[in-house]
Structure formats: C-alpha cells, structure tokens
Amino acid sequence: MSNISKPKLFLADLSYVNKGKQWTIIPFPLNVSYMAAYIQKLFPDTFDIRIFKEPEKFLDAITNEKPVIVGLTNYIWNRNLTLKFASHLKELHPNCVTIMGGPNYNFAELDWVEQFMRKTPQIDFHIEGEGEAKFANVVESCLKNEFNPSKVKLSKPSGACFIEPNSNACVIDTVSRIEVLDDVPSPYQTGLLDEFLADPNYCPIIETNRGCPYLCTFCDWGSMGKSKSSTFSMERVVNDLEYIVENNVSKTPYLYIGDANFGLFPRDIEIAKLLRKYKDTKGFPENVYLYFAKNSSENVLKIAELIKDMTNFSLSRQTQNPEVLKIIKRDNIPLATFNKLAALGKELGVSTFVDLIYTLP
C-alpha cells in the first residue's frame, strides 16, 4: 500500500524552537515517537505516520494535508500553543480526531479534568499516564468507526477522557500500566527518530526506566508511576545508545536521560560506564543531562565519578522546612549524610549543586 492511499496520522510534541541559539537544547519528541512505534507494531502498514516538533512544519502539514488522527502533547510549557493549534486544526478538518495527552494534570482531579474537557471542545480525547496502549485503543476505535469523532466517542475506547455525545456526560476512564516496557518498540531502532538525529537543533533523549517510588506532591512522576518503577531491558538500552551514537549525524553534544531517578538501580552504574566509553571512543555524548536518584547514595556518587566531566551531581533538598516536607510527602536524606556526600564529591572532583524550590514554604 502506498503512502498516498494511507490515512494520515500526525503526532506533534510542539515546542517554541529557537534555532541557532547556543543555549537552546531541545530534546527529541521521544514521547510521541513511542506512540508511533506502538501503532506501527499493532497496525502495520496501515497509517502514514508523521512526527512534528516545530510549529511551522506542523502548520504547513495540516494546511496542505488532511490528517484523520492528530495526537498532541500537554505540558505546562506548550499547553496554550497546542490548544491553539488544535482549534485551527478543527477549523481546517472538522472530522479529524484529536487526542491530547501528557502530565499537565492527572485524573485524580476529576472536577478539574471535566472542566478542562468542557472548555476545550477542540480536543476529542485526553489520556493520562503512559499513553501507548490508551492511544492505541482510540486509534483502533477510529479504524472501526470510520474516523468519525462522535462514533468513536460512542464506542467508549478504554483509557480515555471525553465528552459523550448523547448524554453530554464526561467519561473518565483509566487502564493499568504497560507490564513489559519492551512491548513498545524502540523509536530509534525503527528509524522513527532518524530525522531528528540529523538535525543540530535537537538532542537525543532516552528512557531506561519509568515511574518513581516517591510521591512528592509537587511532581507528577510518582502519580504517573503509581509508586512503582519499571525498566526497559538492558539489551534495549544498550542497543538504543549504540544507535544514537552511531547515527547522531549532527553531533549534538548533549544526551538527555529521561529517568526520574538515575542511579536507583544497580545496573545504572553499567550504563554510566557505557556513556564513559562512548565519550572516550566516539566523542559523544560530551554532556549528559539527567536527574539523579532523589535520596542520593554512594552508588550515585560512583556514577557521578564515572561521568564527572559530563554532568553535575545534584544533592536535592527542595526545602528544609519540616512542616512543608510533611505536606509534600517528602523525606530528605539526613544532613550528616548530605554533608558526607558533598565532601566526597569535592574529594573526587565531581561538580555538585543543590536543588531548592524556594516557593514551597
């Protein structure tokens, strides 16, 4: 089947891109590329799938082409941009099914979620948490219901939030997380991110695990993970890193690691050794941006020592106020341990810094 006859499925993680600015480092749209890889696996050779990061390219595509499904991300930094594009998209293609997802809110705030859905009729469905299976449920329903938004809603695809056409009720449904992360194919090894590996305005990002064992109130990572962390296989991680290193044509010096707590698992030391090897033998990555495990341990410091010229070592506190710590469901490491780690970091020549959220109190 040629691309001309395939229905078009667009996935957009839009961002305010400032090209050519040295301080502007924009990560790949890894999030929506997971959706693309999963859809390709479940519905092979069915869709003409396109992935977008730049608003200008997305505007050109929706102006000159007619997508049947558009997936959009919802983050605090692109919410307004995304909703404006969704409105324009519905003006151009009223029957295009729009699906939004992201960590900008969670389904525990049911009243707020319903208010959001009623105020944004340009969004047909919103999904929360891990999106691959839930997005696929909506896509499957689109295939069965002729890509008609009303019919798709009446079919009630699981894992989605939407306004039901007949009753005008707000349906909020959740489904469990993906049990085996490797069930989602690698967007790198399937070639879905090759376009971005060749673009100097972006830097690669990789997940080695998902979820977070902590429940800090100010962060959505814990609620997304339901307090559990799951991992991609080590083989998958190694193959992804190798693919990035060998195919990063632009030689962007940065690599993002999109884990909530890098260093939480013993194998993270082995991943750090790989990063060390790649920099020494391939010259990439020069710099690594990551979030170290919150309650930093000496294992984390071993990782920091391995890649000390590639990243800084974070000793997160967020706040020193005991009452605030209780409210936000967070325990800091003892101050004596904090001082010991800071001194050890200085001894090893590892650059350290402290995270504080001044407004928490």
BALOBA-1460 file (C-alpha; in Angstrom, 3 decimals):
// residues 361
<rec num="1" residu="m" x="0.000" y="0.000" z="0.000"/>
<rec num="2" residu="s" x="1.476" y="3.380" z="-0.942"/>
<rec num="3" residu="n" x="1.598" y="6.374" z="1.380"/>
<rec num="4" residu="i" x="-0.849" y="8.211" z="-0.907"/>
<rec num="5" residu="s" x="-3.705" y="5.879" z="-0.010"/>
<rec num="6" residu="k" x="-2.914" y="5.500" z="3.685"/>
<rec num="7" residu="p" x="-4.822" y="7.579" z="6.227"/>
<rec num="8" residu="k" x="-2.531" y="10.210" z="7.767"/>
<rec num="9" residu="l" x="-1.760" y="10.095" z="11.483"/>
<rec num="10" residu="f" x="0.169" y="13.106" z="12.820"/>
<rec num="11" residu="l" x="1.876" y="13.218" z="16.225"/>
<rec num="12" residu="a" x="3.025" y="16.614" z="17.482"/>
<rec num="13" residu="d" x="5.091" y="17.489" z="20.540"/>
<rec num="14" residu="l" x="5.191" y="21.186" z="19.730"/>
<rec num="15" residu="s" x="7.816" y="23.443" z="21.252"/>
<rec num="16" residu="y" x="8.983" y="27.029" z="20.919"/>
<rec num="17" residu="v" x="12.103" y="26.309" z="18.867"/>
<rec num="18" residu="n" x="14.824" y="28.963" z="18.799"/>
<rec num="19" residu="k" x="17.183" y="27.720" z="16.128"/>
<rec num="20" residu="g" x="20.844" y="28.607" z="16.248"/>
<rec num="21" residu="k" x="20.821" y="29.651" z="19.912"/>
<rec num="22" residu="q" x="23.690" y="28.008" z="21.728"/>
<rec num="23" residu="w" x="21.739" y="27.835" z="24.989"/>
<rec num="24" residu="t" x="18.695" y="26.270" z="23.375"/>
<rec num="25" residu="i" x="18.835" y="22.493" z="23.738"/>
<rec num="26" residu="i" x="15.593" y="20.814" z="22.725"/>
<rec num="27" residu="p" x="15.121" y="17.080" z="23.312"/>
<rec num="28" residu="f" x="13.744" y="14.803" z="20.602"/>
<rec num="29" residu="p" x="9.980" y="14.108" z="20.588"/>
<rec num="30" residu="l" x="10.611" y="10.719" z="22.194"/>
<rec num="31" residu="n" x="7.181" y="10.831" z="23.851"/>
<rec num="32" residu="v" x="5.070" y="10.850" z="20.677"/>
<rec num="33" residu="s" x="7.547" y="8.621" z="18.861"/>
<rec num="34" residu="y" x="6.691" y="5.865" z="21.370"/>
<rec num="35" residu="m" x="3.072" y="6.216" z="20.222"/>
<rec num="36" residu="a" x="4.187" y="5.997" z="16.594"/>
<rec num="37" residu="a" x="6.276" y="2.877" z="17.213"/>
<rec num="38" residu="y" x="3.436" y="1.171" z="19.099"/>
<rec num="39" residu="i" x="0.880" y="2.000" z="16.396"/>
<rec num="40" residu="q" x="3.224" y="0.686" z="13.707"/>
<rec num="41" residu="k" x="3.544" y="-2.554" z="15.664"/>
<rec num="42" residu="l" x="-0.197" y="-3.055" z="16.245"/>
<rec num="43" residu="f" x="-1.403" y="-1.771" z="12.863"/>
<rec num="44" residu="p" x="1.457" y="-2.453" z="10.432"/>
<rec num="45" residu="d" x="1.368" y="-0.689" z="7.063"/>
<rec num="46" residu="t" x="-1.925" y="0.995" z="7.976"/>
<rec num="47" residu="f" x="-1.058" y="4.666" z="8.526"/>
<rec num="48" residu="d" x="1.156" y="7.340" z="7.040"/>
<rec num="49" residu="i" x="2.670" y="8.485" z="10.349"/>
<rec num="50" residu="r" x="4.416" y="11.843" z="10.732"/>
<rec num="51" residu="i" x="6.135" y="13.261" z="13.825"/>
<rec num="52" residu="f" x="6.442" y="17.005" z="14.482"/>
<rec num="53" residu="k" x="8.295" y="19.259" z="16.906"/>
<rec num="54" residu="e" x="8.398" y="22.585" z="15.071"/>
<rec num="55" residu="p" x="5.143" y="24.601" z="14.927"/>
<rec num="56" residu="e" x="5.951" y="25.896" z="11.427"/>
<rec num="57" residu="k" x="6.329" y="22.411" z="9.970"/>
<rec num="58" residu="f" x="3.162" y="21.240" z="11.677"/>
<rec num="59" residu="l" x="1.212" y="24.250" z="10.384"/>
<rec num="60" residu="d" x="2.395" y="23.570" z="6.854"/>
<rec num="61" residu="a" x="1.407" y="19.904" z="7.124"/>
<rec num="62" residu="i" x="-2.124" y="20.443" z="8.442"/>
<rec num="63" residu="t" x="-2.674" y="23.239" z="5.905"/>
<rec num="64" residu="n" x="-1.669" y="21.187" z="2.892"/>
<rec num="65" residu="e" x="-2.634" y="17.685" z="4.014"/>
<rec num="66" residu="k" x="-5.664" y="16.084" z="5.640"/>
<rec num="67" residu="p" x="-4.855" y="14.002" z="8.717"/>
<rec num="68" residu="v" x="-7.550" y="11.722" z="10.149"/>
<rec num="69" residu="i" x="-5.942" y="11.499" z="13.616"/>
<rec num="70" residu="v" x="-3.696" y="14.003" z="15.372"/>
<rec num="71" residu="g" x="-2.009" y="13.288" z="18.697"/>
<rec num="72" residu="l" x="-0.832" y="16.299" z="20.738"/>
<rec num="73" residu="t" x="1.185" y="16.610" z="23.947"/>
<rec num="74" residu="n" x="0.073" y="18.568" z="27.013"/>
<rec num="75" residu="y" x="2.877" y="20.090" z="29.098"/>
<rec num="76" residu="i" x="2.901" y="23.293" z="31.091"/>
<rec num="77" residu="w" x="5.247" y="24.847" z="28.533"/>
<rec num="78" residu="n" x="3.241" y="24.034" z="25.386"/>
<rec num="79" residu="r" x="-0.385" y="23.780" z="26.551"/>
<rec num="80" residu="n" x="-1.516" y="27.110" z="25.067"/>
<rec num="81" residu="l" x="0.385" y="26.527" z="21.827"/>
<rec num="82" residu="t" x="-1.108" y="23.053" z="21.462"/>
<rec num="83" residu="l" x="-4.692" y="24.121" z="22.178"/>
<rec num="84" residu="k" x="-4.444" y="26.967" z="19.661"/>
<rec num="85" residu="f" x="-3.219" y="24.553" z="17.017"/>
<rec num="86" residu="a" x="-6.000" y="22.098" z="17.887"/>
<rec num="87" residu="s" x="-8.596" y="24.840" z="17.327"/>
<rec num="88" residu="h" x="-7.070" y="25.759" z="13.970"/>
<rec num="89" residu="l" x="-6.889" y="22.082" z="13.036"/>
<rec num="90" residu="k" x="-10.617" y="21.622" z="13.716"/>
<rec num="91" residu="e" x="-11.379" y="24.667" z="11.552"/>
<rec num="92" residu="l" x="-9.441" y="23.097" z="8.683"/>
<rec num="93" residu="h" x="-10.527" y="19.485" z="9.238"/>
<rec num="94" residu="p" x="-13.636" y="19.299" z="11.495"/>
<rec num="95" residu="n" x="-13.753" y="15.485" z="11.427"/>
<rec num="96" residu="c" x="-10.100" y="14.961" z="12.364"/>
<rec num="97" residu="v" x="-9.912" y="13.048" z="15.654"/>
<rec num="98" residu="t" x="-7.770" y="14.973" z="18.153"/>
<rec num="99" residu="i" x="-6.117" y="13.156" z="21.056"/>
<rec num="100" residu="m" x="-4.194" y="15.000" z="23.759"/>
<rec num="101" residu="g" x="-2.016" y="13.536" z="26.495"/>
<rec num="102" residu="g" x="0.643" y="14.484" z="28.989"/>
<rec num="103" residu="p" x="1.460" y="15.165" z="32.644"/>
<rec num="104" residu="n" x="-0.076" y="18.646" z="32.846"/>
<rec num="105" residu="y" x="-2.844" y="17.236" z="35.020"/>
<rec num="106" residu="n" x="-3.771" y="13.870" z="36.496"/>
<rec num="107" residu="f" x="-7.054" y="12.026" z="36.640"/>
<rec num="108" residu="a" x="-7.234" y="12.257" z="40.432"/>
<rec num="109" residu="e" x="-8.576" y="15.813" z="39.981"/>
<rec num="110" residu="l" x="-11.853" y="14.734" z="38.373"/>
<rec num="111" residu="d" x="-13.668" y="18.068" z="38.610"/>
<rec num="112" residu="w" x="-10.756" y="19.908" z="37.069"/>
<rec num="113" residu="v" x="-10.423" y="17.309" z="34.296"/>
<rec num="114" residu="e" x="-14.106" y="17.628" z="33.404"/>
<rec num="115" residu="q" x="-13.853" y="21.409" z="33.404"/>
<rec num="116" residu="f" x="-10.871" y="21.215" z="31.085"/>
<rec num="117" residu="m" x="-12.645" y="18.893" z="28.646"/>
<rec num="118" residu="r" x="-15.764" y="21.069" z="28.522"/>
<rec num="119" residu="k" x="-13.712" y="24.200" z="27.884"/>
<rec num="120" residu="t" x="-11.668" y="22.616" z="25.090"/>
<rec num="121" residu="p" x="-14.083" y="21.144" z="22.537"/>
<rec num="122" residu="q" x="-11.247" y="21.113" z="20.009"/>
<rec num="123" residu="i" x="-9.871" y="18.112" z="21.947"/>
<rec num="124" residu="d" x="-11.858" y="14.915" z="21.350"/>
<rec num="125" residu="f" x="-9.940" y="12.697" z="23.788"/>
<rec num="126" residu="h" x="-7.434" y="13.202" z="26.567"/>
<rec num="127" residu="i" x="-5.353" y="10.377" z="28.030"/>
<rec num="128" residu="e" x="-3.159" y="10.389" z="31.135"/>
<rec num="129" residu="g" x="-0.102" y="8.492" z="32.311"/>
<rec num="130" residu="e" x="1.562" y="6.016" z="29.974"/>
<rec num="131" residu="g" x="-0.031" y="6.745" z="26.650"/>
<rec num="132" residu="e" x="0.899" y="3.976" z="24.246"/>
<rec num="133" residu="a" x="-1.848" y="1.422" z="24.953"/>
<rec num="134" residu="k" x="-4.522" y="4.066" z="25.609"/>
<rec num="135" residu="f" x="-3.674" y="5.927" z="22.417"/>
<rec num="136" residu="a" x="-3.807" y="2.640" z="20.518"/>
<rec num="137" residu="n" x="-7.283" y="1.962" z="21.933"/>
<rec num="138" residu="v" x="-8.561" y="5.226" z="20.468"/>
<rec num="139" residu="v" x="-6.812" y="4.556" z="17.148"/>
<rec num="140" residu="e" x="-8.357" y="1.090" z="16.959"/>
<rec num="141" residu="s" x="-11.783" y="2.587" z="17.589"/>
<rec num="142" residu="c" x="-11.138" y="5.156" z="14.835"/>
<rec num="143" residu="l" x="-10.452" y="2.342" z="12.375"/>
<rec num="144" residu="k" x="-13.683" y="0.590" z="13.373"/>
<rec num="145" residu="n" x="-15.803" y="3.763" z="13.241"/>
<rec num="146" residu="e" x="-14.696" y="5.416" z="10.008"/>
<rec num="147" residu="f" x="-12.660" y="8.080" z="11.829"/>
<rec num="148" residu="n" x="-15.882" y="9.793" z="12.895"/>
<rec num="149" residu="p" x="-15.270" y="11.598" z="16.223"/>
<rec num="150" residu="s" x="-18.837" y="11.114" z="17.525"/>
<rec num="151" residu="k" x="-18.941" y="7.421" z="16.641"/>
<rec num="152" residu="v" x="-15.510" y="6.889" z="18.196"/>
<rec num="153" residu="k" x="-16.692" y="8.503" z="21.441"/>
<rec num="154" residu="l" x="-19.849" y="6.398" z="21.492"/>
<rec num="155" residu="s" x="-17.654" y="3.285" z="21.246"/>
<rec num="156" residu="k" x="-16.042" y="4.349" z="24.564"/>
<rec num="157" residu="p" x="-12.367" y="3.426" z="23.981"/>
<rec num="158" residu="s" x="-10.772" y="2.447" z="27.286"/>
<rec num="159" residu="g" x="-8.219" y="4.658" z="28.990"/>
<rec num="160" residu="a" x="-9.529" y="7.951" z="27.593"/>
<rec num="161" residu="c" x="-11.390" y="11.004" z="28.808"/>
<rec num="162" residu="f" x="-14.063" y="12.550" z="26.564"/>
<rec num="163" residu="i" x="-17.489" y="14.176" z="26.480"/>
<rec num="164" residu="e" x="-20.071" y="11.548" z="25.470"/>
<rec num="165" residu="p" x="-22.198" y="12.919" z="22.574"/>
<rec num="166" residu="n" x="-25.623" y="11.609" z="23.573"/>
<rec num="167" residu="s" x="-25.635" y="12.183" z="27.329"/>
<rec num="168" residu="n" x="-23.127" y="15.078" z="27.394"/>
<rec num="169" residu="a" x="-21.526" y="13.270" z="30.336"/>
<rec num="170" residu="c" x="-17.792" y="13.466" z="30.929"/>
<rec num="171" residu="v" x="-16.351" y="9.953" z="30.698"/>
<rec num="172" residu="i" x="-13.088" y="9.489" z="32.586"/>
<rec num="173" residu="d" x="-11.529" y="6.068" z="32.219"/>
<rec num="174" residu="t" x="-8.146" y="4.729" z="33.259"/>
<rec num="175" residu="v" x="-6.344" y="1.498" z="32.498"/>
<rec num="176" residu="s" x="-3.317" y="-0.149" z="34.074"/>
<rec num="177" residu="r" x="0.265" y="0.486" z="33.077"/>
<rec num="178" residu="i" x="2.194" y="-1.476" z="30.476"/>
<rec num="179" residu="e" x="3.625" y="-4.536" z="32.208"/>
<rec num="180" residu="v" x="6.624" y="-5.075" z="29.891"/>
<rec num="181" residu="l" x="8.114" y="-1.836" z="28.565"/>
<rec num="182" residu="d" x="9.934" y="-3.649" z="25.759"/>
<rec num="183" residu="d" x="6.491" y="-4.351" z="24.260"/>
<rec num="184" residu="v" x="6.761" y="-0.799" z="22.929"/>
<rec num="185" residu="p" x="9.263" y="-0.926" z="20.024"/>
<rec num="186" residu="s" x="12.258" y="1.385" z="20.093"/>
<rec num="187" residu="p" x="11.619" y="4.607" z="18.126"/>
<rec num="188" residu="y" x="15.372" y="4.726" z="17.485"/>
<rec num="189" residu="q" x="15.861" y="1.231" z="16.130"/>
<rec num="190" residu="t" x="12.734" y="1.526" z="13.969"/>
<rec num="191" residu="g" x="14.172" y="4.671" z="12.365"/>
<rec num="192" residu="l" x="11.355" y="6.935" z="13.532"/>
<rec num="193" residu="l" x="13.795" y="9.463" z="15.002"/>
<rec num="194" residu="d" x="16.387" y="9.485" z="12.206"/>
<rec num="195" residu="e" x="15.124" y="12.891" z="11.058"/>
<rec num="196" residu="f" x="15.998" y="14.357" z="14.443"/>
<rec num="197" residu="l" x="19.341" y="12.561" z="14.745"/>
<rec num="198" residu="a" x="20.350" y="14.545" z="11.638"/>
<rec num="199" residu="d" x="19.141" y="17.912" z="12.968"/>
<rec num="200" residu="p" x="21.620" y="20.023" z="15.003"/>
<rec num="201" residu="n" x="18.792" y="21.885" z="16.742"/>
<rec num="202" residu="y" x="17.813" y="18.847" z="18.807"/>
<rec num="203" residu="c" x="19.479" y="16.480" z="21.220"/>
<rec num="204" residu="p" x="18.716" y="12.781" z="21.772"/>
<rec num="205" residu="i" x="16.768" y="11.646" z="24.821"/>
<rec num="206" residu="i" x="16.462" y="8.111" z="26.163"/>
<rec num="207" residu="e" x="14.446" y="6.424" z="28.906"/>
<rec num="208" residu="t" x="15.983" y="3.471" z="30.716"/>
<rec num="209" residu="n" x="13.090" y="3.167" z="33.188"/>
<rec num="210" residu="r" x="9.695" y="4.677" z="34.008"/>
<rec num="211" residu="g" x="7.958" y="5.651" z="37.192"/>
<rec num="212" residu="c" x="9.130" y="6.866" z="40.579"/>
<rec num="213" residu="p" x="8.943" y="5.295" z="44.053"/>
<rec num="214" residu="y" x="8.403" y="8.697" z="45.680"/>
<rec num="215" residu="l" x="5.154" y="10.632" z="45.988"/>
<rec num="216" residu="c" x="6.343" y="14.242" z="46.159"/>
<rec num="217" residu="t" x="3.186" y="16.330" z="45.855"/>
<rec num="218" residu="f" x="4.746" y="18.942" z="43.557"/>
<rec num="219" residu="c" x="5.762" y="16.328" z="40.972"/>
<rec num="220" residu="d" x="3.630" y="14.177" z="38.657"/>
<rec num="221" residu="w" x="6.268" y="11.455" z="38.205"/>
<rec num="222" residu="g" x="5.176" y="9.492" z="41.265"/>
<rec num="223" residu="s" x="1.477" y="9.584" z="40.393"/>
<rec num="224" residu="m" x="2.253" y="8.535" z="36.819"/>
<rec num="225" residu="g" x="4.227" y="5.538" z="38.036"/>
<rec num="226" residu="k" x="1.743" y="4.564" z="40.744"/>
<rec num="227" residu="s" x="4.781" y="4.499" z="43.039"/>
<rec num="228" residu="k" x="6.496" y="1.781" z="41.035"/>
<rec num="229" residu="s" x="9.389" y="1.890" z="38.600"/>
<rec num="230" residu="s" x="9.685" y="-0.451" z="35.638"/>
<rec num="231" residu="t" x="12.674" y="-0.841" z="33.357"/>
<rec num="232" residu="f" x="13.436" y="-1.326" z="29.716"/>
<rec num="233" residu="s" x="15.684" y="-4.358" z="29.227"/>
<rec num="234" residu="m" x="19.412" y="-3.730" z="29.408"/>
<rec num="235" residu="e" x="19.714" y="-5.067" z="25.863"/>
<rec num="236" residu="r" x="17.198" y="-2.464" z="24.670"/>
<rec num="237" residu="v" x="19.052" y="0.348" z="26.468"/>
<rec num="238" residu="v" x="22.423" y="-0.697" z="25.060"/>
<rec num="239" residu="n" x="21.064" y="-1.016" z="21.523"/>
<rec num="240" residu="d" x="19.368" y="2.372" z="21.718"/>
<rec num="241" residu="l" x="22.532" y="4.047" z="22.986"/>
<rec num="242" residu="e" x="24.597" y="2.403" z="20.256"/>
<rec num="243" residu="y" x="22.086" y="3.520" z="17.605"/>
<rec num="244" residu="i" x="22.164" y="7.097" z="18.884"/>
<rec num="245" residu="v" x="25.954" y="7.237" z="18.999"/>
<rec num="246" residu="e" x="26.362" y="5.761" z="15.501"/>
<rec num="247" residu="n" x="23.601" y="7.798" z="13.838"/>
<rec num="248" residu="n" x="23.722" y="11.163" z="15.570"/>
<rec num="249" residu="v" x="24.771" y="12.910" z="12.363"/>
<rec num="250" residu="s" x="24.519" y="16.405" z="13.803"/>
<rec num="251" residu="k" x="26.933" y="15.511" z="16.613"/>
<rec num="252" residu="t" x="24.829" y="17.416" z="19.106"/>
<rec num="253" residu="p" x="26.988" y="17.249" z="22.251"/>
<rec num="254" residu="y" x="24.123" y="16.602" z="24.658"/>
<rec num="255" residu="l" x="22.255" y="13.473" z="25.689"/>
<rec num="256" residu="y" x="19.178" y="13.586" z="27.906"/>
<rec num="257" residu="i" x="18.328" y="10.653" z="30.173"/>
<rec num="258" residu="g" x="14.613" y="10.920" z="30.887"/>
<rec num="259" residu="d" x="14.543" y="8.872" z="34.103"/>
<rec num="260" residu="a" x="13.120" y="10.254" z="37.343"/>
<rec num="261" residu="n" x="15.894" y="8.677" z="39.446"/>
<rec num="262" residu="f" x="19.028" y="7.705" z="37.541"/>
<rec num="263" residu="g" x="21.122" y="5.639" z="39.913"/>
<rec num="264" residu="l" x="18.142" y="3.986" z="41.577"/>
<rec num="265" residu="f" x="19.050" y="0.619" z="40.023"/>
<rec num="266" residu="p" x="22.470" y="-1.080" z="40.339"/>
<rec num="267" residu="r" x="22.614" y="-1.503" z="36.541"/>
<rec num="268" residu="d" x="22.733" y="2.296" z="36.173"/>
<rec num="269" residu="i" x="26.437" y="2.089" z="37.046"/>
<rec num="270" residu="e" x="26.915" y="-0.133" z="33.972"/>
<rec num="271" residu="i" x="25.007" y="2.374" z="31.844"/>
<rec num="272" residu="a" x="27.292" y="5.130" z="33.149"/>
<rec num="273" residu="k" x="30.315" y="3.020" z="32.145"/>
<rec num="274" residu="l" x="28.857" y="2.790" z="28.634"/>
<rec num="275" residu="l" x="28.459" y="6.557" z="28.476"/>
<rec num="276" residu="r" x="32.057" y="6.923" z="29.615"/>
<rec num="277" residu="k" x="33.217" y="4.514" z="26.898"/>
<rec num="278" residu="y" x="31.225" y="6.242" z="24.167"/>
<rec num="279" residu="k" x="32.621" y="9.654" z="25.025"/>
<rec num="280" residu="d" x="36.199" y="8.342" z="25.170"/>
<rec num="281" residu="t" x="35.947" y="6.363" z="21.916"/>
<rec num="282" residu="k" x="33.324" y="8.233" z="19.852"/>
<rec num="283" residu="g" x="33.361" y="11.726" z="21.303"/>
<rec num="284" residu="f" x="29.659" y="11.567" z="22.122"/>
<rec num="285" residu="p" x="27.961" y="12.423" z="24.372"/>
<rec num="286" residu="e" x="30.075" y="15.305" z="25.609"/>
<rec num="287" residu="n" x="27.436" y="16.257" z="28.162"/>
<rec num="288" residu="v" x="24.677" y="14.265" z="29.860"/>
<rec num="289" residu="y" x="21.589" y="15.869" z="31.385"/>
<rec num="290" residu="l" x="19.893" y="13.651" z="33.965"/>
<rec num="291" residu="y" x="18.056" y="13.535" z="37.284"/>
<rec num="292" residu="f" x="19.939" y="11.587" z="39.915"/>
<rec num="293" residu="a" x="18.072" y="9.434" z="42.434"/>
<rec num="294" residu="k" x="16.463" y="11.735" z="44.991"/>
<rec num="295" residu="n" x="17.891" y="10.177" z="48.135"/>
<rec num="296" residu="s" x="21.429" y="10.218" z="46.806"/>
<rec num="297" residu="s" x="23.656" y="7.330" z="47.803"/>
<rec num="298" residu="e" x="27.300" y="6.462" z="47.342"/>
<rec num="299" residu="n" x="26.239" y="4.352" z="44.339"/>
<rec num="300" residu="v" x="25.003" y="7.540" z="42.710"/>
<rec num="301" residu="l" x="28.307" y="9.172" z="43.531"/>
<rec num="302" residu="k" x="30.094" y="6.304" z="41.735"/>
<rec num="303" residu="i" x="28.090" y="7.189" z="38.645"/>
<rec num="304" residu="a" x="28.908" y="10.863" z="39.092"/>
<rec num="305" residu="e" x="32.613" y="9.987" z="39.322"/>
<rec num="306" residu="l" x="32.423" y="7.943" z="36.101"/>
<rec num="307" residu="i" x="30.862" y="10.804" z="34.134"/>
<rec num="308" residu="k" x="32.040" y="13.751" z="36.261"/>
<rec num="309" residu="d" x="33.189" y="15.737" z="33.214"/>
<rec num="310" residu="m" x="29.847" y="15.108" z="31.510"/>
<rec num="311" residu="t" x="27.309" y="16.090" z="34.182"/>
<rec num="312" residu="n" x="26.875" y="17.681" z="37.593"/>
<rec num="313" residu="f" x="25.914" y="15.863" z="40.772"/>
<rec num="314" residu="s" x="22.604" y="17.009" z="42.255"/>
<rec num="315" residu="l" x="22.060" y="16.871" z="46.020"/>
<rec num="316" residu="s" x="18.335" y="17.641" z="46.026"/>
<rec num="317" residu="r" x="16.749" y="19.208" z="49.096"/>
<rec num="318" residu="q" x="13.783" y="21.190" z="47.663"/>
<rec num="319" residu="t" x="13.109" y="22.643" z="51.135"/>
<rec num="320" residu="q" x="14.490" y="22.498" z="54.674"/>
<rec num="321" residu="n" x="11.118" y="23.248" z="56.297"/>
<rec num="322" residu="p" x="9.960" y="20.125" z="58.255"/>
<rec num="323" residu="e" x="6.267" y="21.068" z="58.050"/>
<rec num="324" residu="v" x="6.465" y="21.609" z="54.288"/>
<rec num="325" residu="l" x="8.331" y="18.325" z="53.814"/>
<rec num="326" residu="k" x="5.483" y="16.523" z="55.585"/>
<rec num="327" residu="i" x="2.859" y="18.246" z="53.438"/>
<rec num="328" residu="i" x="4.643" y="17.418" z="50.181"/>
<rec num="329" residu="k" x="5.232" y="13.801" z="51.305"/>
<rec num="330" residu="r" x="8.998" y="14.026" z="51.023"/>
<rec num="331" residu="d" x="11.894" y="12.894" z="53.231"/>
<rec num="332" residu="n" x="15.285" y="14.454" z="52.713"/>
<rec num="333" residu="i" x="18.433" y="12.490" z="53.423"/>
<rec num="334" residu="p" x="19.938" y="13.302" z="56.855"/>
<rec num="335" residu="l" x="22.073" y="16.435" z="56.871"/>
<rec num="336" residu="a" x="25.089" y="14.422" z="58.057"/>
<rec num="337" residu="t" x="24.786" y="12.146" z="55.006"/>
<rec num="338" residu="f" x="24.291" y="15.190" z="52.774"/>
<rec num="339" residu="n" x="27.493" y="16.774" z="54.085"/>
<rec num="340" residu="k" x="29.397" y="13.496" z="53.701"/>
<rec num="341" residu="l" x="28.332" y="13.158" z="50.059"/>
<rec num="342" residu="a" x="29.178" y="16.788" z="49.337"/>
<rec num="343" residu="a" x="32.643" y="16.352" z="50.860"/>
<rec num="344" residu="l" x="33.190" y="13.104" z="48.955"/>
<rec num="345" residu="g" x="32.141" y="14.793" z="45.734"/>
<rec num="346" residu="k" x="34.666" y="17.558" z="46.311"/>
<rec num="347" residu="e" x="37.363" y="14.997" z="47.048"/>
<rec num="348" residu="l" x="36.642" y="13.155" z="43.788"/>
<rec num="349" residu="g" x="36.459" y="16.336" z="41.737"/>
<rec num="350" residu="v" x="32.760" y="15.938" z="40.978"/>
<rec num="351" residu="s" x="30.859" y="19.196" z="40.457"/>
<rec num="352" residu="t" x="27.876" y="19.289" z="42.838"/>
<rec num="353" residu="f" x="24.848" y="21.539" z="43.217"/>
<rec num="354" residu="v" x="21.720" y="21.734" z="45.354"/>
<rec num="355" residu="d" x="18.100" y="21.857" z="44.159"/>
<rec num="356" residu="l" x="15.758" y="24.101" z="46.146"/>
<rec num="357" residu="i" x="12.179" y="25.124" z="45.319"/>
<rec num="358" residu="y" x="12.021" y="28.481" z="47.053"/>
<rec num="359" residu="t" x="8.253" y="28.894" z="46.790"/>
<rec num="360" residu="l" x="7.315" y="25.625" z="48.519"/>
<rec num="361" residu="p" x="7.058" y="27.165" z="52.034"/>
